[in-house]
Amino acid sequence: MPTGTWWFIGAAWGGLLLAALLLRSGGTRSAEGGTVDVPPPQALALLRGGRRAAVTVALVALHQRGAVAAGRKHTIRANGGPGRTRDPVQLGVHRALRRALALGTLAQRPEARRAVDALRGELCGAGLLRPPERLWTARALLGCVPLTALVGPYAAGASGTGLAVALAAGAPPAVAALALLRLPDTTGAARRLLAGLRERYPLPAHRREVTDGWLVQLYVALYGDPALALFLPRFSREGGLLDRPPEDDGNRPPADGGPVAGGASC
């Protein structure tokens, strides 16, 4: 087997190891030690479902104060000032609503993007998200591993038994790289945090069980569509917040009622 073949295999293992180190080094000591403070609902939503989920929870909070309402054709529109809030994501989302926008468009507006990106940076510092530059570098390395391990022996001129041995030696790093490519940008600490909060706050069976507006935001952050459909069915449906709107089977949830204690209008 040509000597160059082993260089390709060594490079594949080296790329895999470096990528694994980059992915592992994304957390901080506080996150690894399990002493992370519970983030606000927008941050939890970002950990669970990304930018769209964070903007959705911000809209829920704004809607509870009457600052936004459902517009025409599954859009969201501003409905007055943002109210008394200093939350950067809520303020950024509200500033982006110069006109009625669909949720997907709203999440990409510069004002909303900057606010969510700043929140993402805080979560990276807390060890709950992997820094984007490390994640991109690791994924680039991982993408090169299968190519190096499986194509390299052919490029080095291996054949016959030597080629079979080289491919067998390169298969493990290639398979491991493909598995690591599916690793989410959330860290283990973030996944444990979300799991623990879901265990502590299971989604209630009835909306009347919750009388605190902040808890409504928390449930939407942790569960997404099921919580939206439970607590804010009309606003979510008409505003286009649901990823999969329920079909009209004649058993629609009742129109959203009056405010919940703590300012959570449904």
PyRosetta script that sets phi, psi and omega in degrees:
from pyrosetta import init, pose_from_sequence

init()
pose = pose_from_sequence("MPTGTWWFIGAAWGGLLLAALLLRSGGTRSAEGGTVDVPPPQALALLRGGRRAAVTVALVALHQRGAVAAGRKHTIRANGGPGRTRDPVQLGVHRALRRALALGTLAQRPEARRAVDALRGELCGAGLLRPPERLWTARALLGCVPLTALVGPYAAGASGTGLAVALAAGAPPAVAALALLRLPDTTGAARRLLAGLRERYPLPAHRREVTDGWLVQLYVALYGDPALALFLPRFSREGGLLDRPPEDDGNRPPADGGPVAGGASC")
pose.set_psi(1, 130.6)
pose.set_omega(1, -178.6)
pose.set_phi(2, -57.3)
pose.set_psi(2, 144.4)
pose.set_omega(2, -179.8)
pose.set_phi(3, -60.2)
pose.set_psi(3, -34.6)
pose.set_omega(3, -178.6)
pose.set_phi(4, -60.9)
pose.set_psi(4, -25.1)
pose.set_omega(4, 179.5)
pose.set_phi(5, -61.4)
pose.set_psi(5, -41.1)
pose.set_omega(5, -179.2)
pose.set_phi(6, -68.2)
pose.set_psi(6, -27.1)
pose.set_omega(6, 175.3)
pose.set_phi(7, -65.5)
pose.set_psi(7, -41.7)
pose.set_omega(7, 178.2)
pose.set_phi(8, -63.7)
pose.set_psi(8, -43.1)
pose.set_omega(8, 179.9)
pose.set_phi(9, -65.3)
pose.set_psi(9, -42.7)
pose.set_omega(9, 177.2)
pose.set_phi(10, -62.3)
pose.set_psi(10, -38.8)
pose.set_omega(10, 178.0)
pose.set_phi(11, -64.7)
pose.set_psi(11, -36.8)
pose.set_omega(11, 178.6)
pose.set_phi(12, -64.6)
pose.set_psi(12, -46.2)
pose.set_omega(12, 177.9)
pose.set_phi(13, -64.0)
pose.set_psi(13, -39.6)
pose.set_omega(13, 179.5)
pose.set_phi(14, -65.0)
pose.set_psi(14, -42.0)
pose.set_omega(14, 177.1)
pose.set_phi(15, -62.8)
pose.set_psi(15, -40.0)
pose.set_omega(15, 178.4)
pose.set_phi(16, -63.4)
pose.set_psi(16, -43.8)
pose.set_omega(16, -179.3)
pose.set_phi(17, -64.7)
pose.set_psi(17, -43.5)
pose.set_omega(17, -179.7)
pose.set_phi(18, -64.4)
pose.set_psi(18, -42.3)
pose.set_omega(18, 178.6)
pose.set_phi(19, -63.0)
pose.set_psi(19, -41.4)
pose.set_omega(19, 178.9)
pose.set_phi(20, -62.6)
pose.set_psi(20, -38.7)
pose.set_omega(20, 178.2)
pose.set_phi(21, -65.8)
pose.set_psi(21, -40.0)
pose.set_omega(21, 178.2)
pose.set_phi(22, -63.9)
pose.set_psi(22, -40.6)
pose.set_omega(22, 179.6)
pose.set_phi(23, -70.3)
pose.set_psi(23, -34.4)
pose.set_omega(23, -178.9)
pose.set_phi(24, -73.9)
pose.set_psi(24, -31.4)
pose.set_omega(24, -173.9)
pose.set_phi(25, -84.7)
pose.set_psi(25, 12.2)
pose.set_omega(25, -179.0)
pose.set_phi(26, -76.3)
pose.set_psi(26, -21.7)
pose.set_omega(26, -175.5)
pose.set_phi(27, -89.2)
pose.set_psi(27, 166.7)
pose.set_omega(27, 176.1)
pose.set_phi(28, -108.1)
pose.set_psi(28, 169.1)
pose.set_omega(28, -178.4)
pose.set_phi(29, -61.2)
pose.set_psi(29, -38.3)
pose.set_omega(29, -178.7)
pose.set_phi(30, -64.5)
pose.set_psi(30, -39.4)
pose.set_omega(30, -179.4)
pose.set_phi(31, -68.6)
pose.set_psi(31, -42.2)
pose.set_omega(31, -178.2)
pose.set_phi(32, -67.7)
pose.set_psi(32, -28.2)
pose.set_omega(32, -179.3)
pose.set_phi(33, -83.6)
pose.set_psi(33, -5.3)
pose.set_omega(33, 176.5)
pose.set_phi(34, 79.2)
pose.set_psi(34, 22.3)
pose.set_omega(34, -177.6)
pose.set_phi(35, -111.8)
pose.set_psi(35, 26.5)
pose.set_omega(35, -179.4)
pose.set_phi(36, -71.7)
pose.set_psi(36, 132.8)
pose.set_omega(36, 173.6)
pose.set_phi(37, -68.1)
pose.set_psi(37, 151.5)
pose.set_omega(37, 179.7)
pose.set_phi(38, -71.0)
pose.set_psi(38, 121.4)
pose.set_omega(38, -180.0)
pose.set_phi(39, -71.2)
pose.set_psi(39, 166.3)
pose.set_omega(39, 176.3)
pose.set_phi(40, -69.0)
pose.set_psi(40, 166.9)
pose.set_omega(40, -176.1)
pose.set_phi(41, -55.6)
pose.set_psi(41, -40.2)
pose.set_omega(41, -179.9)
pose.set_phi(42, -60.4)
pose.set_psi(42, -38.3)
pose.set_omega(42, 179.8)
pose.set_phi(43, -68.7)
pose.set_psi(43, -41.4)
pose.set_omega(43, 177.8)
pose.set_phi(44, -63.0)
pose.set_psi(44, -39.5)
pose.set_omega(44, 177.8)
pose.set_phi(45, -64.4)
pose.set_psi(45, -38.9)
pose.set_omega(45, 177.9)
pose.set_phi(46, -62.3)
pose.set_psi(46, -39.7)
pose.set_omega(46, 177.3)
pose.set_phi(47, -65.7)
pose.set_psi(47, -38.2)
pose.set_omega(47, -176.6)
pose.set_phi(48, -77.9)
pose.set_psi(48, -47.6)
pose.set_omega(48, -169.0)
pose.set_phi(49, -131.7)
pose.set_psi(49, 8.1)
pose.set_omega(49, 176.4)
pose.set_phi(50, 84.5)
pose.set_psi(50, -162.3)
pose.set_omega(50, -173.1)
pose.set_phi(51, -58.6)
pose.set_psi(51, -46.8)
pose.set_omega(51, -177.7)
pose.set_phi(52, -59.1)
pose.set_psi(52, -42.1)
pose.set_omega(52, -179.6)
pose.set_phi(53, -65.7)
pose.set_psi(53, -39.9)
pose.set_omega(53, 179.1)
pose.set_phi(54, -64.1)
pose.set_psi(54, -42.9)
pose.set_omega(54, 178.6)
pose.set_phi(55, -65.1)
pose.set_psi(55, -37.2)
pose.set_omega(55, 179.0)
pose.set_phi(56, -61.0)
pose.set_psi(56, -45.1)
pose.set_omega(56, 179.8)
pose.set_phi(57, -66.3)
pose.set_psi(57, -37.7)
pose.set_omega(57, 175.8)
pose.set_phi(58, -61.0)
pose.set_psi(58, -39.9)
pose.set_omega(58, 177.6)
pose.set_phi(59, -65.5)
pose.set_psi(59, -37.6)
pose.set_omega(59, 177.0)
pose.set_phi(60, -60.8)
pose.set_psi(60, -45.6)
pose.set_omega(60, 179.7)
pose.set_phi(61, -63.4)
pose.set_psi(61, -41.9)
pose.set_omega(61, 178.6)
pose.set_phi(62, -66.2)
pose.set_psi(62, -39.3)
pose.set_omega(62, 179.1)
pose.set_phi(63, -65.2)
pose.set_psi(63, -34.1)
pose.set_omega(63, 178.3)
pose.set_phi(64, -63.4)
pose.set_psi(64, -27.7)
pose.set_omega(64, 177.7)
pose.set_phi(65, -96.5)
pose.set_psi(65, 5.9)
pose.set_omega(65, 179.7)
pose.set_phi(66, 75.4)
pose.set_psi(66, 17.3)
pose.set_omega(66, -175.9)
pose.set_phi(67, -84.9)
pose.set_psi(67, -21.5)
pose.set_omega(67, 176.9)
pose.set_phi(68, -137.1)
pose.set_psi(68, 159.3)
pose.set_omega(68, 178.7)
pose.set_phi(69, -147.7)
pose.set_psi(69, 166.2)
pose.set_omega(69, 176.9)
pose.set_phi(70, -71.0)
pose.set_psi(70, 135.2)
pose.set_omega(70, 177.4)
pose.set_phi(71, -99.3)
pose.set_psi(71, -162.0)
pose.set_omega(71, 179.4)
pose.set_phi(72, -82.4)
pose.set_psi(72, 150.2)
pose.set_omega(72, 174.5)
pose.set_phi(73, 54.6)
pose.set_psi(73, 48.8)
pose.set_omega(73, 174.3)
pose.set_phi(74, 59.9)
pose.set_psi(74, 49.4)
pose.set_omega(74, 175.5)
pose.set_phi(75, -121.8)
pose.set_psi(75, 170.4)
pose.set_omega(75, 175.9)
pose.set_phi(76, -117.0)
pose.set_psi(76, 138.1)
pose.set_omega(76, 177.8)
pose.set_phi(77, -128.8)
pose.set_psi(77, 153.5)
pose.set_omega(77, 174.2)
pose.set_phi(78, -69.5)
pose.set_psi(78, 148.9)
pose.set_omega(78, -177.3)
pose.set_phi(79, -136.6)
pose.set_psi(79, 45.8)
pose.set_omega(79, -175.3)
pose.set_phi(80, 115.3)
pose.set_psi(80, -169.1)
pose.set_omega(80, -178.9)
pose.set_phi(81, -72.0)
pose.set_psi(81, 168.4)
pose.set_omega(81, -177.8)
pose.set_phi(82, -74.3)
pose.set_psi(82, -8.3)
pose.set_omega(82, -178.3)
pose.set_phi(83, 80.5)
pose.set_psi(83, -170.0)
pose.set_omega(83, -177.4)
pose.set_phi(84, -83.4)
pose.set_psi(84, 89.4)
pose.set_omega(84, 176.5)
pose.set_phi(85, -146.0)
pose.set_psi(85, 143.8)
pose.set_omega(85, 173.8)
pose.set_phi(86, -113.0)
pose.set_psi(86, 7.4)
pose.set_omega(86, -178.1)
pose.set_phi(87, -67.6)
pose.set_psi(87, 122.1)
pose.set_omega(87, -176.1)
pose.set_phi(88, -62.7)
pose.set_psi(88, -36.5)
pose.set_omega(88, -178.5)
pose.set_phi(89, -69.1)
pose.set_psi(89, -44.1)
pose.set_omega(89, 178.4)
pose.set_phi(90, -62.0)
pose.set_psi(90, -42.2)
pose.set_omega(90, 179.5)
pose.set_phi(91, -66.3)
pose.set_psi(91, -41.8)
pose.set_omega(91, 179.3)
pose.set_phi(92, -64.0)
pose.set_psi(92, -41.8)
pose.set_omega(92, 178.8)
pose.set_phi(93, -65.0)
pose.set_psi(93, -42.4)
pose.set_omega(93, -179.3)
pose.set_phi(94, -66.1)
pose.set_psi(94, -40.0)
pose.set_omega(94, 178.5)
pose.set_phi(95, -63.9)
pose.set_psi(95, -29.2)
pose.set_omega(95, -179.3)
pose.set_phi(96, -73.0)
pose.set_psi(96, -15.5)
pose.set_omega(96, -175.6)
pose.set_phi(97, -89.6)
pose.set_psi(97, 59.2)
pose.set_omega(97, 174.8)
pose.set_phi(98, -71.0)
pose.set_psi(98, -23.5)
pose.set_omega(98, 173.5)
pose.set_phi(99, -145.4)
pose.set_psi(99, 169.0)
pose.set_omega(99, 179.9)
pose.set_phi(100, -64.4)
pose.set_psi(100, 133.3)
pose.set_omega(100, -177.1)
pose.set_phi(101, -135.4)
pose.set_psi(101, 147.8)
pose.set_omega(101, 170.0)
pose.set_phi(102, -71.8)
pose.set_psi(102, 155.4)
pose.set_omega(102, -174.8)
pose.set_phi(103, -57.8)
pose.set_psi(103, -45.1)
pose.set_omega(103, -179.0)
pose.set_phi(104, -60.8)
pose.set_psi(104, -40.8)
pose.set_omega(104, 178.2)
pose.set_phi(105, -68.9)
pose.set_psi(105, -42.6)
pose.set_omega(105, 179.8)
pose.set_phi(106, -59.2)
pose.set_psi(106, -41.7)
pose.set_omega(106, -178.3)
pose.set_phi(107, -64.4)
pose.set_psi(107, -20.8)
pose.set_omega(107, -179.1)
pose.set_phi(108, -99.1)
pose.set_psi(108, -2.2)
pose.set_omega(108, 178.5)
pose.set_phi(109, -66.5)
pose.set_psi(109, 144.2)
pose.set_omega(109, -174.9)
pose.set_phi(110, -54.9)
pose.set_psi(110, -40.6)
pose.set_omega(110, -178.3)
pose.set_phi(111, -63.2)
pose.set_psi(111, -43.1)
pose.set_omega(111, 179.6)
pose.set_phi(112, -71.7)
pose.set_psi(112, -40.0)
pose.set_omega(112, -178.9)
pose.set_phi(113, -61.7)
pose.set_psi(113, -45.4)
pose.set_omega(113, -179.0)
pose.set_phi(114, -61.5)
pose.set_psi(114, -42.4)
pose.set_omega(114, -179.0)
pose.set_phi(115, -65.2)
pose.set_psi(115, -44.0)
pose.set_omega(115, -179.6)
pose.set_phi(116, -69.3)
pose.set_psi(116, -37.7)
pose.set_omega(116, 178.6)
pose.set_phi(117, -63.6)
pose.set_psi(117, -37.8)
pose.set_omega(117, 176.7)
pose.set_phi(118, -64.2)
pose.set_psi(118, -40.7)
pose.set_omega(118, 176.6)
pose.set_phi(119, -64.1)
pose.set_psi(119, -39.8)
pose.set_omega(119, 177.7)
pose.set_phi(120, -60.7)
pose.set_psi(120, -40.2)
pose.set_omega(120, 177.7)
pose.set_phi(121, -61.7)
pose.set_psi(121, -39.4)
pose.set_omega(121, 177.8)
pose.set_phi(122, -63.9)
pose.set_psi(122, -40.1)
pose.set_omega(122, -180.0)
pose.set_phi(123, -69.8)
pose.set_psi(123, -32.4)
pose.set_omega(123, 174.2)
pose.set_phi(124, -64.3)
pose.set_psi(124, -42.9)
pose.set_omega(124, 178.7)
pose.set_phi(125, -64.5)
pose.set_psi(125, -28.9)
pose.set_omega(125, 178.7)
pose.set_phi(126, -84.5)
pose.set_psi(126, -1.7)
pose.set_omega(126, 178.7)
pose.set_phi(127, 79.7)
pose.set_psi(127, 19.4)
pose.set_omega(127, -179.9)
pose.set_phi(128, -100.1)
pose.set_psi(128, -21.1)
pose.set_omega(128, 173.9)
pose.set_phi(129, -127.3)
pose.set_psi(129, 146.5)
pose.set_omega(129, 175.5)
pose.set_phi(130, -78.1)
pose.set_psi(130, 135.0)
pose.set_omega(130, 178.9)
pose.set_phi(131, -56.0)
pose.set_psi(131, 135.8)
pose.set_omega(131, -175.4)
pose.set_phi(132, -56.6)
pose.set_psi(132, -40.3)
pose.set_omega(132, -177.0)
pose.set_phi(133, -65.1)
pose.set_psi(133, -37.2)
pose.set_omega(133, 176.5)
pose.set_phi(134, -68.1)
pose.set_psi(134, -41.2)
pose.set_omega(134, -178.0)
pose.set_phi(135, -64.0)
pose.set_psi(135, -45.0)
pose.set_omega(135, -179.4)
pose.set_phi(136, -64.8)
pose.set_psi(136, -42.5)
pose.set_omega(136, 179.2)
pose.set_phi(137, -62.9)
pose.set_psi(137, -44.3)
pose.set_omega(137, 179.8)
pose.set_phi(138, -62.2)
pose.set_psi(138, -41.6)
pose.set_omega(138, -178.8)
pose.set_phi(139, -68.8)
pose.set_psi(139, -34.1)
pose.set_omega(139, 175.8)
pose.set_phi(140, -64.6)
pose.set_psi(140, -42.6)
pose.set_omega(140, 177.5)
pose.set_phi(141, -63.7)
pose.set_psi(141, -42.9)
pose.set_omega(141, -179.1)
pose.set_phi(142, -64.4)
pose.set_psi(142, -35.3)
pose.set_omega(142, 177.9)
pose.set_phi(143, -66.0)
pose.set_psi(143, -27.7)
pose.set_omega(143, -180.0)
pose.set_phi(144, -82.3)
pose.set_psi(144, -20.7)
pose.set_omega(144, -174.9)
pose.set_phi(145, -61.8)
pose.set_psi(145, -51.8)
pose.set_omega(145, 179.9)
pose.set_phi(146, -60.4)
pose.set_psi(146, -39.2)
pose.set_omega(146, 179.6)
pose.set_phi(147, -62.6)
pose.set_psi(147, -43.4)
pose.set_omega(147, -179.9)
pose.set_phi(148, -67.4)
pose.set_psi(148, -42.6)
pose.set_omega(148, -174.3)
pose.set_phi(149, -74.0)
pose.set_psi(149, -36.1)
pose.set_omega(149, -172.3)
pose.set_phi(150, -100.3)
pose.set_psi(150, -30.9)
pose.set_omega(150, 180.0)
pose.set_phi(151, -92.4)
pose.set_psi(151, -28.2)
pose.set_omega(151, -178.0)
pose.set_phi(152, -54.3)
pose.set_psi(152, -47.2)
pose.set_omega(152, 179.8)
pose.set_phi(153, -58.0)
pose.set_psi(153, -38.0)
pose.set_omega(153, 176.6)
pose.set_phi(154, -64.8)
pose.set_psi(154, -42.0)
pose.set_omega(154, -179.7)
pose.set_phi(155, -65.2)
pose.set_psi(155, -29.9)
pose.set_omega(155, 179.9)
pose.set_phi(156, -81.6)
pose.set_psi(156, -5.6)
pose.set_omega(156, 177.1)
pose.set_phi(157, 89.1)
pose.set_psi(157, 15.7)
pose.set_omega(157, 178.8)
pose.set_phi(158, -69.5)
pose.set_psi(158, 149.8)
pose.set_omega(158, 179.4)
pose.set_phi(159, -154.0)
pose.set_psi(159, 165.2)
pose.set_omega(159, 176.0)
pose.set_phi(160, 61.1)
pose.set_psi(160, -134.8)
pose.set_omega(160, -178.8)
pose.set_phi(161, -62.6)
pose.set_psi(161, -39.4)
pose.set_omega(161, 179.4)
pose.set_phi(162, -61.3)
pose.set_psi(162, -39.0)
pose.set_omega(162, 177.7)
pose.set_phi(163, -65.7)
pose.set_psi(163, -41.6)
pose.set_omega(163, 179.9)
pose.set_phi(164, -62.8)
pose.set_psi(164, -42.5)
pose.set_omega(164, 179.2)
pose.set_phi(165, -64.4)
pose.set_psi(165, -42.4)
pose.set_omega(165, -178.8)
pose.set_phi(166, -64.3)
pose.set_psi(166, -42.5)
pose.set_omega(166, 178.9)
pose.set_phi(167, -65.6)
pose.set_psi(167, -38.0)
pose.set_omega(167, 177.7)
pose.set_phi(168, -64.9)
pose.set_psi(168, -38.3)
pose.set_omega(168, 179.4)
pose.set_phi(169, -72.3)
pose.set_psi(169, -28.4)
pose.set_omega(169, -179.0)
pose.set_phi(170, -88.4)
pose.set_psi(170, -13.2)
pose.set_omega(170, -177.9)
pose.set_phi(171, -65.0)
pose.set_psi(171, -44.1)
pose.set_omega(171, -178.7)
pose.set_phi(172, -58.5)
pose.set_psi(172, -48.5)
pose.set_omega(172, 178.5)
pose.set_phi(173, -64.7)
pose.set_psi(173, -32.7)
pose.set_omega(173, 178.6)
pose.set_phi(174, -64.8)
pose.set_psi(174, -45.1)
pose.set_omega(174, 179.5)
pose.set_phi(175, -65.9)
pose.set_psi(175, -41.8)
pose.set_omega(175, 179.3)
pose.set_phi(176, -63.7)
pose.set_psi(176, -38.5)
pose.set_omega(176, 179.5)
pose.set_phi(177, -64.6)
pose.set_psi(177, -43.2)
pose.set_omega(177, 178.5)
pose.set_phi(178, -62.8)
pose.set_psi(178, -36.0)
pose.set_omega(178, 177.7)
pose.set_phi(179, -68.1)
pose.set_psi(179, -42.1)
pose.set_omega(179, -179.4)
pose.set_phi(180, -69.1)
pose.set_psi(180, -26.0)
pose.set_omega(180, 177.7)
pose.set_phi(181, -62.9)
pose.set_psi(181, -23.3)
pose.set_omega(181, -179.6)
pose.set_phi(182, -88.4)
pose.set_psi(182, -0.4)
pose.set_omega(182, -179.4)
pose.set_phi(183, -66.9)
pose.set_psi(183, 130.4)
pose.set_omega(183, -179.5)
pose.set_phi(184, -71.7)
pose.set_psi(184, 167.8)
pose.set_omega(184, 179.2)
pose.set_phi(185, -78.3)
pose.set_psi(185, -9.8)
pose.set_omega(185, 174.4)
pose.set_phi(186, -78.8)
pose.set_psi(186, 147.3)
pose.set_omega(186, 178.6)
pose.set_phi(187, -87.7)
pose.set_psi(187, 171.7)
pose.set_omega(187, 176.8)
pose.set_phi(188, -60.4)
pose.set_psi(188, -35.3)
pose.set_omega(188, 178.6)
pose.set_phi(189, -62.5)
pose.set_psi(189, -39.0)
pose.set_omega(189, 179.2)
pose.set_phi(190, -66.9)
pose.set_psi(190, -43.0)
pose.set_omega(190, -179.5)
pose.set_phi(191, -65.9)
pose.set_psi(191, -37.0)
pose.set_omega(191, 176.9)
pose.set_phi(192, -67.8)
pose.set_psi(192, -37.7)
pose.set_omega(192, 178.7)
pose.set_phi(193, -62.3)
pose.set_psi(193, -47.7)
pose.set_omega(193, -179.7)
pose.set_phi(194, -63.8)
pose.set_psi(194, -42.6)
pose.set_omega(194, 179.7)
pose.set_phi(195, -63.0)
pose.set_psi(195, -41.9)
pose.set_omega(195, 179.7)
pose.set_phi(196, -65.0)
pose.set_psi(196, -39.1)
pose.set_omega(196, 179.8)
pose.set_phi(197, -69.9)
pose.set_psi(197, -37.3)
pose.set_omega(197, 176.7)
pose.set_phi(198, -65.1)
pose.set_psi(198, -35.0)
pose.set_omega(198, 177.3)
pose.set_phi(199, -68.6)
pose.set_psi(199, -37.3)
pose.set_omega(199, -179.3)
pose.set_phi(200, -76.9)
pose.set_psi(200, -32.3)
pose.set_omega(200, -178.2)
pose.set_phi(201, -123.8)
pose.set_psi(201, 73.8)
pose.set_omega(201, 176.7)
pose.set_phi(202, -66.1)
pose.set_psi(202, 147.0)
pose.set_omega(202, -179.0)
pose.set_phi(203, -64.6)
pose.set_psi(203, 123.4)
pose.set_omega(203, -177.9)
pose.set_phi(204, -68.9)
pose.set_psi(204, 161.2)
pose.set_omega(204, -179.8)
pose.set_phi(205, -79.2)
pose.set_psi(205, -27.2)
pose.set_omega(205, -176.0)
pose.set_phi(206, -133.1)
pose.set_psi(206, 143.5)
pose.set_omega(206, -178.8)
pose.set_phi(207, -66.2)
pose.set_psi(207, -25.5)
pose.set_omega(207, -177.8)
pose.set_phi(208, -69.3)
pose.set_psi(208, -13.4)
pose.set_omega(208, 179.2)
pose.set_phi(209, -73.5)
pose.set_psi(209, -14.6)
pose.set_omega(209, -176.4)
pose.set_phi(210, -115.0)
pose.set_psi(210, 123.2)
pose.set_omega(210, -179.1)
pose.set_phi(211, -120.1)
pose.set_psi(211, 11.7)
pose.set_omega(211, -177.2)
pose.set_phi(212, -117.0)
pose.set_psi(212, 123.6)
pose.set_omega(212, -178.9)
pose.set_phi(213, -62.1)
pose.set_psi(213, -36.7)
pose.set_omega(213, 179.6)
pose.set_phi(214, -65.0)
pose.set_psi(214, -35.9)
pose.set_omega(214, 178.4)
pose.set_phi(215, -65.6)
pose.set_psi(215, -34.8)
pose.set_omega(215, 176.1)
pose.set_phi(216, -60.2)
pose.set_psi(216, -44.6)
pose.set_omega(216, 177.2)
pose.set_phi(217, -60.7)
pose.set_psi(217, -41.6)
pose.set_omega(217, -179.2)
pose.set_phi(218, -63.2)
pose.set_psi(218, -43.9)
pose.set_omega(218, 179.5)
pose.set_phi(219, -64.0)
pose.set_psi(219, -40.3)
pose.set_omega(219, 178.2)
pose.set_phi(220, -65.3)
pose.set_psi(220, -38.3)
pose.set_omega(220, 178.3)
pose.set_phi(221, -63.7)
pose.set_psi(221, -39.4)
pose.set_omega(221, -174.8)
pose.set_phi(222, -83.1)
pose.set_psi(222, -31.0)
pose.set_omega(222, -170.6)
pose.set_phi(223, -120.2)
pose.set_psi(223, -16.2)
pose.set_omega(223, 176.7)
pose.set_phi(224, 70.3)
pose.set_psi(224, -128.5)
pose.set_omega(224, -173.0)
pose.set_phi(225, -53.5)
pose.set_psi(225, -44.9)
pose.set_omega(225, -179.4)
pose.set_phi(226, -58.5)
pose.set_psi(226, -37.8)
pose.set_omega(226, 179.1)
pose.set_phi(227, -72.7)
pose.set_psi(227, -38.4)
pose.set_omega(227, 177.1)
pose.set_phi(228, -61.3)
pose.set_psi(228, -45.7)
pose.set_omega(228, -179.0)
pose.set_phi(229, -66.1)
pose.set_psi(229, -27.8)
pose.set_omega(229, -179.3)
pose.set_phi(230, -79.2)
pose.set_psi(230, -48.4)
pose.set_omega(230, -170.5)
pose.set_phi(231, -95.0)
pose.set_psi(231, -32.5)
pose.set_omega(231, -177.0)
pose.set_phi(232, -133.6)
pose.set_psi(232, 60.9)
pose.set_omega(232, -173.1)
pose.set_phi(233, -62.5)
pose.set_psi(233, -45.2)
pose.set_omega(233, -176.1)
pose.set_phi(234, -70.3)
pose.set_psi(234, -48.6)
pose.set_omega(234, 180.0)
pose.set_phi(235, -60.6)
pose.set_psi(235, -42.9)
pose.set_omega(235, -178.1)
pose.set_phi(236, -66.5)
pose.set_psi(236, -41.2)
pose.set_omega(236, -178.0)
pose.set_phi(237, -71.1)
pose.set_psi(237, -49.2)
pose.set_omega(237, -176.4)
pose.set_phi(238, -73.6)
pose.set_psi(238, -28.8)
pose.set_omega(238, -180.0)
pose.set_phi(239, -87.1)
pose.set_psi(239, -3.5)
pose.set_omega(239, 178.0)
pose.set_phi(240, 73.3)
pose.set_psi(240, 30.3)
pose.set_omega(240, -178.6)
pose.set_phi(241, -82.8)
pose.set_psi(241, -21.8)
pose.set_omega(241, -176.0)
pose.set_phi(242, -79.5)
pose.set_psi(242, 133.7)
pose.set_omega(242, 175.2)
pose.set_phi(243, -64.9)
pose.set_psi(243, -38.2)
pose.set_omega(243, 179.2)
pose.set_phi(244, -130.3)
pose.set_psi(244, 88.8)
pose.set_omega(244, -179.1)
pose.set_phi(245, -58.3)
pose.set_psi(245, 137.1)
pose.set_omega(245, 179.4)
pose.set_phi(246, -66.5)
pose.set_psi(246, 144.1)
pose.set_omega(246, 176.8)
pose.set_phi(247, -71.7)
pose.set_psi(247, 147.9)
pose.set_omega(247, 179.0)
pose.set_phi(248, -79.7)
pose.set_psi(248, 100.3)
pose.set_omega(248, -178.0)
pose.set_phi(249, -104.1)
pose.set_psi(249, 13.9)
pose.set_omega(249, -178.1)
pose.set_phi(250, 88.2)
pose.set_psi(250, -3.2)
pose.set_omega(250, 179.7)
pose.set_phi(251, -121.4)
pose.set_psi(251, 46.6)
pose.set_omega(251, 179.0)
pose.set_phi(252, -60.3)
pose.set_psi(252, 148.9)
pose.set_omega(252, 173.6)
pose.set_phi(253, -65.3)
pose.set_psi(253, 154.5)
pose.set_omega(253, -178.0)
pose.set_phi(254, -63.7)
pose.set_psi(254, 156.6)
pose.set_omega(254, 176.5)
pose.set_phi(255, -57.6)
pose.set_psi(255, 147.0)
pose.set_omega(255, -177.3)
pose.set_phi(256, -58.9)
pose.set_psi(256, 134.9)
pose.set_omega(256, -175.9)
pose.set_phi(257, -89.6)
pose.set_psi(257, -153.9)
pose.set_omega(257, -177.6)
pose.set_phi(258, -74.4)
pose.set_psi(258, 179.3)
pose.set_omega(258, -177.4)
pose.set_phi(259, -67.8)
pose.set_psi(259, 145.4)
pose.set_omega(259, 172.4)
pose.set_phi(260, -88.0)
pose.set_psi(260, 152.2)
pose.set_omega(260, 179.6)
pose.set_phi(261, -53.8)
pose.set_psi(261, 138.9)
pose.set_omega(261, -178.2)
pose.set_phi(262, 92.9)
pose.set_psi(262, 6.9)
pose.set_omega(262, 174.5)
pose.set_phi(263, 90.9)
pose.set_psi(263, 15.8)
pose.set_omega(263, -177.8)
pose.set_phi(264, -93.9)
pose.set_psi(264, 88.8)
pose.set_omega(264, 176.3)
pose.set_phi(265, -78.6)
pose.set_psi(265, 138.8)
pose.set_omega(265, -171.0)
pose.set_phi(266, -103.6)
pose.dump_pdb("model.pdb")
